[in-house]
Structure formats: structure tokens, C-alpha cells
Amino acid sequence: MTSSNGPVLLDFWVSPFGQRVRITMAEKGIENEYKEEDLFNKSELLLKSNPLHKKVPVLFHDGKIICELRLAFWADFSSKTYECGTRLWKLKGEKHEAAKTEMIQMLKLFEAELGDKKYFGGDTFGFVDVAFVPFTS
Ligand SMILES: N[C@@H](CCC(=O)N[C@@H](CS)C(=O)NCC(=O)O)C(=O)O
């Protein structure tokens, strides 16, 4: 997604969330390329790398995309499938149909996030897999 070898931070200068990342990187002495995002005209890079929230900061490193405290976010999102699934089996008619549409959208987001990877974190079974797998039943 980016051509740089080192970490690349996609951010907006005044973002407090971005500043956390910048302060941490500075404290740890990690050099990175900085890309300023225009939040009023969001880039393809932002839309593709954080498709659900479309927010900065996004950190790219070693082919990985890190945003929204990503693993915690996906673990939390997996719990939301339960709430939606509950509506699926409890409700009828239009509300059932709405829950069905929502569930399909959620699963598509999971599918896009998993991509060709074996597990959510890459090659090893991890936190998000443990969080999500029980809900597939
Ligand atoms: N939970 C996110 C929050 C990030 C966030 O809210 N970023 C704001 C900038 S400070 C943003 O990108 N807003 C764009 C929008 O709301 O469209 C994180 O921890 O990174």
C-alpha cells in the first residue's frame, strides 16, 4: 500500500490520536515517513486502509496496517456480531431482514480484513481469532 520500507504514518497534524503515535515513535527513536491526510477530502490510501472508520492515524509497517488499536477493535467488533445474531433469531419480518443485511455487511468486513491471511494477525492464531471463532456458530 505504501512504497516506503520503514514505518509510514498517515495522520492529520492536530489529531490527538495521531499525536499519541508520533510521541511514542519519537520517544522510542523510531524514524518514520509522515503523510498528511486531508480529512475533508479523504485519500484512497485512508479509505482502503481503514475502510470501516475512515479515520487517522494509520500506521503502515512491514506490510501491516495498524489503526483503531486494530486487534482490540476487531475483537470488539466480533462481539457485535453476537448482538446482531440475536436480533436475527429473535425478530421477524422487516426487522429480521434488516438484521440479515447488517450481518452480511459485518461478515464482508471480516472477510476483507482477513484477506488472504491464514489468521487475523497473519500466520499465527491469535487474539482476534479467539474472539471471533466462537461467534461463527
Ligand atoms: N479510535 C480512533 C480515533 C481516531 C479519530 O477519531 N481520528 C479523527 C482525527 S482526530 C479522524 O480521523 N476523523 C475523521 C472523521 O471523523 O471523518 C483511534 O484511536 O485512532
The ligand as a Gaussian input file, in Angstrom:
#p B3LYP/6-31G(d) Opt

LIG

0 1
 N      -10.360000       5.326000      17.641000
 C       -9.533000       6.089000      16.744000
 C       -9.979000       7.529000      16.701000
 C       -9.299000       8.293000      15.579000
 C      -10.001000       9.586000      15.234000
 O      -11.071000       9.917000      15.778000
 N       -9.400000      10.327000      14.289000
 C      -10.008000      11.551000      13.796000
 C       -8.961000      12.656000      13.778000
 S       -8.523000      13.129000      15.416000
 C      -10.450000      11.366000      12.345000
 O       -9.739000      10.772000      11.554000
 N      -11.620000      11.873000      11.992000
 C      -12.124000      11.823000      10.651000
 C      -13.617000      11.710000      10.594000
 O      -14.271000      11.646000      11.652000
 O      -14.132000      11.670000       9.488000
 C       -8.068000       5.910000      17.138000
 O       -7.799000       5.637000      18.343000
 O       -7.193000       6.013000      16.293000

